[in-house]
Amino acid sequence: MRSSDGKAVSQIIGAALMVAITAIIAALALSAVLGFAEIKKMYLVAFTVEEVNESHIKVRYNGGPDHRYLSYCRGIIDGIDVGSINISIGSITEIEHGKSGAFDFAIACRFVDNSTWIVYSSRLHSRMPNP
């Protein structure tokens, strides 16, 4: 089919098809790349450090919307695992730290999908007893 000026309509259709095919290929490539990226669920549970004294940290587990997915939690002081933390809602766990001055404290939790997340991290200071 020819237009009144003699140019073929097929050139317009051809250009439109090339743009459409390019867009489809780009979309397929993008979906393939994003399909390889693993998206992990983030969990929300809460802990509160109740007290830090010269020898212990008292940690309270407050629960959270993802409590049912929680397997276990461990305390970490200056990068070293110092033991498990009770994950009954409202429970308080005492953790011996043996540090004087400032130290890093974190809580790492394992969830039912076998992912491990740091759910609490802070720089703490041991408090010496008043004389």
KADAQUI-V719635 format. One line per field, one symbol per residue. phi: phi as a letter, one per 30 degrees, with the letter a starting at -180 (. if undefined). burial: # if it has 9 or more other C-alpha atoms within 8 Angstrom, else .. A space follows every 50 residues. Layout:
phi: ???
burial: ???
This chain:
phi: .bddcjdddddddddddddddddddddddddddddddcccdccbbbbbdd abcdbbccccccikdcedcdcabbdbchicdckdcdcdeidcccbdcicc idacbbbcbccddidbbdcaaaccbdcdddd
burial: .......##..................................####.#. .############..##..#.######....#..###...###.#...#. .##########......####..###.....
